[in-house]
Amino acid sequence: MTHSISRRSLLGAATAGLAGAGFPAIVAAQRVKTLTITSILGPESPQARVWIKMQEEVDRRLGANRIRFNVVTGGVMGGERQEAEGIRVGTIQGSLSTLANLTAWVSDGALFDMPFMFRDEGHIGRVMAGPIGQELSAKYLQQGFRVLGYINYGSRNLLSKTAVERPEDVRGKRMRVIPSPLHIELWRSLGANPTQTAITEAYNALQTGVVDMMDFTKSGYAQLKLYEVAPFFTLTNHIWALGVMYFSETFWRTLSAEEQQAIQQAATVSTPHFNALANEDHGRALTEATRAGARIIEPDPAPWRAAMQPFWQSFAPRVGGLDRVTAVANTQ
């Protein structure tokens, strides 16, 4: 903090000197590159707060007046799909995205949504840091997305209007799903009736009976106050919601090698920081939900794993084959 203040003071003095010598003060101001960064959630969310860490880390490497992150929160510039489109063309410089969202451009990302494929967060980290994660990054780059690091939003769990404990409890239920072929076919294979509904409409859809249930992270359950209309939360942990911190490749090429290195190094520190923020948020979320009357159900995971095995067999060819799915699942 002291170092940052000191540099600002020095810059101010330098600007004043230039102005006195006949140079306009705007010359110094132009040295700052302002990047538009977006978040679909509010300023207190991990999705927004991680950029505070990024700013600190970039300032530590470049000084306080080279790169500035202007974080636009609350989905002002659209949802994840609109953010990705903006990043591709360079109108948005950076953001976070789920891998599921990016399957519109790189279908291989659906591999990481296979149910019960990951054991824990350590397993996820080893896979994404290895050859499979690097291969996926290269495919994103071909689509104009510069991946700086992988993040973990947390596991997806079931939330419902009535108690759900076993796989057969979802049969015949109207289930809100994200617009992903994997998610749609997964829940259809268990007998549910998938309904694609925007997350911004989920509360109303549950309240009015358009849907009976959905899956979501713990923090999302609390942030959107879904416990008010879906008071049962079943800890299935069936899918881990993975994502990326990514930049526009069009913009990336305008940066100097020094700036690219500083931002990449900052991201390497900031992505695990995001994961820590998200984990803290999940804990607070369940506390908030239970205080508001939500009922937390901890089911036996064995029947759920068994029920989803046929889906593994049927969908694996669309994400690289069963051998590829098994290779990820068996990564040590």
MOTA-V65526 format. One record per residue. N is the residue number from 0. RES is the residue in one letter. BURIAL is + if it has 24 or more other ideal C-beta (glycine too) atoms within 12 Angstrom, else -. Layout:
# MOTA-V65526
{{N	RES	BURIAL} {N	RES	BURIAL}}
This chain:
# MOTA-V65526
{{0	M	-} {1	T	-} {2	H	-} {3	S	-} {4	I	-} {5	S	-} {6	R	-} {7	R	-} {8	S	-} {9	L	-} {10	L	+} {11	G	-} {12	A	-} {13	A	-} {14	T	+} {15	A	-} {16	G	-} {17	L	-} {18	A	-} {19	G	-} {20	A	-} {21	G	-} {22	F	-} {23	P	-} {24	A	-} {25	I	-} {26	V	-} {27	A	-} {28	A	-} {29	Q	-} {30	R	-} {31	V	+} {32	K	+} {33	T	-} {34	L	+} {35	T	+} {36	I	+} {37	T	+} {38	S	+} {39	I	+} {40	L	+} {41	G	-} {42	P	-} {43	E	-} {44	S	+} {45	P	+} {46	Q	+} {47	A	+} {48	R	+} {49	V	+} {50	W	+} {51	I	+} {52	K	+} {53	M	+} {54	Q	+} {55	E	+} {56	E	+} {57	V	+} {58	D	+} {59	R	-} {60	R	+} {61	L	+} {62	G	-} {63	A	+} {64	N	+} {65	R	+} {66	I	+} {67	R	+} {68	F	+} {69	N	-} {70	V	+} {71	V	+} {72	T	+} {73	G	-} {74	G	-} {75	V	-} {76	M	+} {77	G	+} {78	G	+} {79	E	+} {80	R	+} {81	Q	+} {82	E	+} {83	A	+} {84	E	+} {85	G	+} {86	I	+} {87	R	+} {88	V	-} {89	G	-} {90	T	-} {91	I	+} {92	Q	+} {93	G	+} {94	S	+} {95	L	+} {96	S	+} {97	T	+} {98	L	+} {99	A	+} {100	N	+} {101	L	+} {102	T	+} {103	A	+} {104	W	+} {105	V	+} {106	S	+} {107	D	+} {108	G	+} {109	A	+} {110	L	+} {111	F	+} {112	D	+} {113	M	+} {114	P	+} {115	F	+} {116	M	+} {117	F	+} {118	R	-} {119	D	-} {120	E	+} {121	G	-} {122	H	-} {123	I	+} {124	G	-} {125	R	-} {126	V	+} {127	M	+} {128	A	-} {129	G	-} {130	P	-} {131	I	+} {132	G	+} {133	Q	-} {134	E	-} {135	L	+} {136	S	+} {137	A	-} {138	K	+} {139	Y	+} {140	L	+} {141	Q	-} {142	Q	+} {143	G	+} {144	F	+} {145	R	+} {146	V	+} {147	L	+} {148	G	+} {149	Y	+} {150	I	+} {151	N	+} {152	Y	+} {153	G	+} {154	S	+} {155	R	+} {156	N	+} {157	L	+} {158	L	+} {159	S	+} {160	K	+} {161	T	-} {162	A	-} {163	V	+} {164	E	+} {165	R	-} {166	P	+} {167	E	-} {168	D	+} {169	V	+} {170	R	-} {171	G	-} {172	K	+} {173	R	+} {174	M	+} {175	R	+} {176	V	+} {177	I	+} {178	P	-} {179	S	+} {180	P	+} {181	L	+} {182	H	+} {183	I	+} {184	E	+} {185	L	+} {186	W	+} {187	R	+} {188	S	+} {189	L	+} {190	G	-} {191	A	+} {192	N	-} {193	P	+} {194	T	+} {195	Q	-} {196	T	+} {197	A	+} {198	I	+} {199	T	-} {200	E	-} {201	A	+} {202	Y	+} {203	N	-} {204	A	+} {205	L	+} {206	Q	-} {207	T	-} {208	G	-} {209	V	-} {210	V	+} {211	D	+} {212	M	+} {213	M	+} {214	D	+} {215	F	+} {216	T	+} {217	K	+} {218	S	+} {219	G	+} {220	Y	+} {221	A	+} {222	Q	+} {223	L	+} {224	K	+} {225	L	+} {226	Y	+} {227	E	-} {228	V	+} {229	A	+} {230	P	+} {231	F	+} {232	F	+} {233	T	+} {234	L	+} {235	T	+} {236	N	+} {237	H	+} {238	I	+} {239	W	+} {240	A	+} {241	L	+} {242	G	+} {243	V	+} {244	M	+} {245	Y	+} {246	F	+} {247	S	+} {248	E	+} {249	T	-} {250	F	+} {251	W	+} {252	R	-} {253	T	-} {254	L	+} {255	S	-} {256	A	-} {257	E	-} {258	E	+} {259	Q	+} {260	Q	-} {261	A	+} {262	I	+} {263	Q	+} {264	Q	-} {265	A	+} {266	A	+} {267	T	+} {268	V	+} {269	S	+} {270	T	+} {271	P	+} {272	H	+} {273	F	+} {274	N	+} {275	A	-} {276	L	+} {277	A	+} {278	N	+} {279	E	-} {280	D	+} {281	H	+} {282	G	-} {283	R	-} {284	A	+} {285	L	+} {286	T	-} {287	E	+} {288	A	+} {289	T	-} {290	R	-} {291	A	-} {292	G	-} {293	A	+} {294	R	-} {295	I	+} {296	I	+} {297	E	-} {298	P	+} {299	D	-} {300	P	-} {301	A	-} {302	P	-} {303	W	+} {304	R	-} {305	A	-} {306	A	+} {307	M	+} {308	Q	+} {309	P	-} {310	F	+} {311	W	+} {312	Q	-} {313	S	-} {314	F	+} {315	A	+} {316	P	-} {317	R	+} {318	V	+} {319	G	+} {320	G	-} {321	L	-} {322	D	-} {323	R	+} {324	V	+} {325	T	-} {326	A	-} {327	V	+} {328	A	+} {329	N	-} {330	T	+} {331	Q	-}}
